[in-house]
Amino acid sequence: MTKLSVNINKIATLRNARGGNMPDVLKAALDCERFGAQGITVHPRPDERHIRRSDVISIKPLLSTEFNIEGNPISSFCDLVCEVHPAQVTLVPDAHDAITSNAGWDTLRYQRFLSDICRRFKEEGIRVSIFVDPLPEMVRGAAEAGCDRVELYTQAYAEGYAADPERAIAPYREAALEAMRLGLGLNAGHDLNLANLRYFHQNIPGLLEVSIGHALVCDALYMGLEATIQAYLHELK
């Protein structure tokens, strides 16, 4: 079964735009769980423009599902992850000023660095996932760095899906098969939505988890959060 982890960054963005505590990010995380999400994802950035360090610390003890913290493994991020001790950390190579993640790791070029980071988190008993483009060589590099899973960066799939679904998904299937061959778990995320999620889920072998935030929160503006989460879970059946 593929799990749905809801990324609540955009809920924090809305809160921060006005100040105060509306919407309440902690309540939103618990509501996502209550409505059926099997995990909560956050992506804290150094400027705290959405999820704040204090949010991350406060959310963890409240959750009954898996907590996934993703981000660029700079020293402050690594210290936060080790303090909070989530079920999973996802390593993402985003610049401090990036609007959103826009590329996977070059796991060959940065293999030594990633190996050191993986070792630190695994010594803490934290599962490690590395965010990669859908290229078999990047999957192999991630495996050699010592991670437990890879997360396939799905923006290219989402952009190409409407024109030619089979062509869009082909490299992801190849990368997924390589991950299976190497014994890695497989996650996916970025721009997956109600229009393209079912096809991806049905055609990617070994998919364990999808992390979805922006599209899900946008849909919730019209459908409501509970109905939206149920709709995404339906696509994963």
C-alpha positions as CSV (number, residue, x, y, z in Angstrom):
1,M,0.0,0.0,0.0
2,T,1.3,3.4,-0.9
3,K,1.1,5.9,2.0
4,L,0.0,9.5,1.6
5,S,2.1,12.0,3.6
6,V,0.7,15.5,3.6
7,N,3.1,18.3,3.3
8,I,1.7,21.2,5.5
9,N,4.1,23.9,4.4
10,K,1.5,25.8,2.5
11,I,-0.7,25.9,5.6
12,A,2.1,27.6,7.5
13,T,2.7,30.0,4.6
14,L,-0.9,31.2,4.9
15,R,-0.5,31.6,8.7
16,N,2.7,33.6,8.3
17,A,1.2,35.9,5.7
18,R,-1.0,37.5,8.3
19,G,0.7,36.8,11.6
20,G,-0.9,35.2,14.6
21,N,-1.9,31.6,14.6
22,M,-4.6,31.3,11.9
23,P,-4.7,28.7,10.5
24,D,-3.3,26.7,13.3
25,V,-0.5,24.5,11.8
26,L,-0.5,22.0,14.7
27,K,-4.3,21.5,14.5
28,A,-4.0,21.1,10.7
29,A,-1.4,18.4,11.1
30,L,-3.6,16.5,13.5
31,D,-6.6,17.0,11.3
32,C,-4.8,15.6,8.3
33,E,-4.1,12.5,10.4
34,R,-7.7,12.3,11.6
35,F,-8.9,12.6,8.0
36,G,-6.8,9.6,6.9
37,A,-3.3,10.8,6.0
38,Q,-0.7,8.2,6.9
39,G,2.1,10.8,7.4
40,I,3.0,14.4,7.8
41,T,5.8,16.1,6.0
42,V,7.4,19.5,6.7
43,H,10.2,21.3,4.9
44,P,11.8,23.9,7.1
45,R,14.0,26.5,5.4
46,P,16.5,28.8,7.1
47,D,14.4,31.9,6.6
48,E,11.3,30.2,8.3
49,R,9.0,31.6,5.6
50,H,6.6,28.7,6.2
51,I,7.3,25.9,8.7
52,R,9.3,27.2,11.6
53,R,11.7,25.4,13.8
54,S,9.3,25.8,16.7
55,D,6.6,24.1,14.6
56,V,8.8,21.1,13.9
57,I,9.6,20.7,17.6
58,S,5.9,21.1,18.6
59,I,4.4,18.8,16.0
60,K,6.5,15.7,16.6
61,P,5.1,14.6,20.0
62,L,1.5,15.1,18.8
63,L,1.6,12.8,15.8
64,S,0.5,9.2,15.7
65,T,1.6,8.7,12.1
66,E,5.0,9.0,10.5
67,F,6.8,12.4,10.6
68,N,9.0,13.2,7.6
69,I,11.3,16.2,7.7
70,E,12.8,17.2,4.4
71,G,15.4,19.8,3.5
72,N,18.9,20.7,2.7
73,P,21.2,19.1,5.2
74,I,23.1,22.2,6.4
75,S,24.3,22.0,10.0
76,S,21.3,23.7,11.5
77,F,18.9,21.4,9.7
78,C,20.8,18.3,10.7
79,D,20.8,19.5,14.4
80,L,17.1,20.0,14.2
81,V,16.4,16.6,12.8
82,C,18.6,14.9,15.4
83,E,16.8,16.8,18.1
84,V,13.3,16.0,16.9
85,H,14.0,12.4,15.7
86,P,11.4,11.9,13.0
87,A,10.7,8.6,11.4
88,Q,12.3,9.8,8.2
89,V,14.5,12.6,6.9
90,T,14.5,13.4,3.2
91,L,17.6,15.1,1.9
92,V,16.8,17.8,-0.7
93,P,19.5,20.0,-2.4
94,D,17.5,23.2,-2.5
95,A,19.2,26.6,-2.2
96,H,18.3,28.8,0.7
97,D,16.5,31.2,-1.6
98,A,14.7,28.6,-3.7
99,I,10.9,29.1,-4.0
100,T,10.5,25.3,-4.1
101,S,12.7,22.3,-4.7
102,N,13.8,22.2,-8.4
103,A,16.2,19.3,-8.8
104,G,17.4,16.1,-7.3
105,W,20.9,15.4,-5.9
106,D,23.8,14.6,-8.1
107,T,24.5,11.6,-6.0
108,L,27.8,10.9,-7.8
109,R,29.3,14.3,-7.3
110,Y,28.2,14.6,-3.7
111,Q,28.4,11.0,-2.7
112,R,31.0,11.5,0.1
113,F,29.0,14.4,1.6
114,L,25.7,12.4,1.4
115,S,27.4,9.3,2.9
116,D,28.5,11.3,5.9
117,I,25.0,12.7,6.4
118,C,23.3,9.3,5.9
119,R,25.7,7.8,8.5
120,R,24.9,10.5,11.1
121,F,21.1,10.1,10.7
122,K,21.2,6.3,10.6
123,E,23.2,6.2,13.8
124,E,20.3,8.1,15.3
125,G,17.9,5.4,14.0
126,I,16.3,7.8,11.5
127,R,15.4,6.4,8.1
128,V,17.1,8.4,5.3
129,S,15.6,9.2,1.9
130,I,17.5,11.0,-0.9
131,F,15.7,13.2,-3.4
132,V,16.8,12.3,-6.9
133,D,15.9,12.9,-10.5
134,P,14.6,9.8,-12.3
135,L,17.9,8.6,-13.5
136,P,19.2,5.1,-12.7
137,E,22.7,6.4,-12.1
138,M,21.4,8.8,-9.5
139,V,19.6,6.0,-7.8
140,R,22.7,3.9,-7.8
141,G,24.7,6.8,-6.3
142,A,22.1,7.2,-3.6
143,A,22.4,3.5,-2.7
144,E,26.1,3.8,-2.5
145,A,25.8,6.8,-0.2
146,G,24.0,4.5,2.2
147,C,20.4,5.7,2.2
148,D,17.3,3.6,2.9
149,R,15.0,5.1,0.2
150,V,15.0,7.5,-2.7
151,E,12.3,10.0,-3.4
152,L,11.8,10.5,-7.2
153,Y,11.4,14.2,-8.1
154,T,8.2,14.1,-10.1
155,Q,7.9,17.6,-11.6
156,A,8.9,16.4,-15.1
157,Y,6.3,13.7,-14.9
158,A,3.6,16.2,-13.9
159,E,4.5,18.6,-16.7
160,G,4.5,15.9,-19.4
161,Y,1.6,13.9,-18.2
162,A,-1.2,15.6,-20.1
163,A,0.6,15.4,-23.5
164,D,1.9,11.8,-23.2
165,P,1.5,9.9,-20.0
166,E,3.5,6.9,-21.1
167,R,6.4,9.0,-22.2
168,A,6.3,11.1,-19.1
169,I,6.4,8.1,-16.8
170,A,8.9,5.9,-18.6
171,P,12.1,7.3,-16.9
172,Y,10.4,7.0,-13.5
173,R,9.5,3.4,-14.1
174,E,13.2,2.7,-15.1
175,A,14.4,4.5,-11.9
176,A,11.9,2.6,-9.8
177,L,13.1,-0.7,-11.1
178,E,16.7,0.2,-10.4
179,A,15.7,1.1,-6.8
180,M,14.0,-2.3,-6.4
181,R,17.1,-4.0,-7.8
182,L,19.3,-2.3,-5.3
183,G,16.9,-3.0,-2.3
184,L,16.0,0.7,-1.8
185,G,12.5,1.8,-0.7
186,L,10.8,4.2,-3.1
187,N,9.0,7.5,-2.4
188,A,7.8,10.2,-4.8
189,G,6.8,13.8,-4.6
190,H,6.4,17.3,-6.2
191,D,3.5,18.4,-8.4
192,L,1.6,15.1,-8.0
193,N,-2.2,15.9,-8.0
194,L,-5.6,14.4,-8.5
195,A,-5.2,14.5,-12.2
196,N,-2.0,12.5,-12.5
197,L,-1.6,10.6,-9.2
198,R,-3.5,7.4,-10.1
199,Y,-1.6,6.8,-13.3
200,F,1.7,7.3,-11.5
201,H,0.7,5.0,-8.6
202,Q,-0.5,2.3,-11.0
203,N,2.6,2.3,-13.1
204,I,5.5,2.7,-10.6
205,P,6.5,-0.6,-9.0
206,G,7.4,-0.6,-5.3
207,L,6.0,2.8,-4.5
208,L,5.9,3.2,-0.7
209,E,5.0,6.8,-0.1
210,V,4.0,10.0,-1.9
211,S,4.5,13.4,-0.3
212,I,2.0,16.0,-1.5
213,G,1.4,19.5,-0.3
214,H,0.8,22.4,-2.7
215,A,-1.8,20.7,-4.9
216,L,-3.6,19.1,-2.0
217,V,-3.9,22.4,-0.1
218,C,-5.1,24.1,-3.3
219,D,-7.8,21.5,-3.8
220,A,-8.8,21.8,-0.1
221,L,-9.7,25.5,-0.7
222,Y,-12.6,24.2,-2.8
223,M,-13.3,20.7,-1.5
224,G,-12.4,21.0,2.2
225,L,-9.5,19.3,3.8
226,E,-11.2,16.1,4.8
227,A,-12.8,15.5,1.4
228,T,-9.5,16.3,-0.3
229,I,-7.5,13.9,1.7
230,Q,-10.1,11.2,1.1
231,A,-9.9,12.0,-2.7
232,Y,-6.1,11.6,-2.7
233,L,-6.3,8.3,-0.8
234,H,-8.9,7.1,-3.3
235,E,-6.4,7.7,-6.1
236,L,-3.9,5.5,-4.2
237,K,-6.1,2.4,-4.0
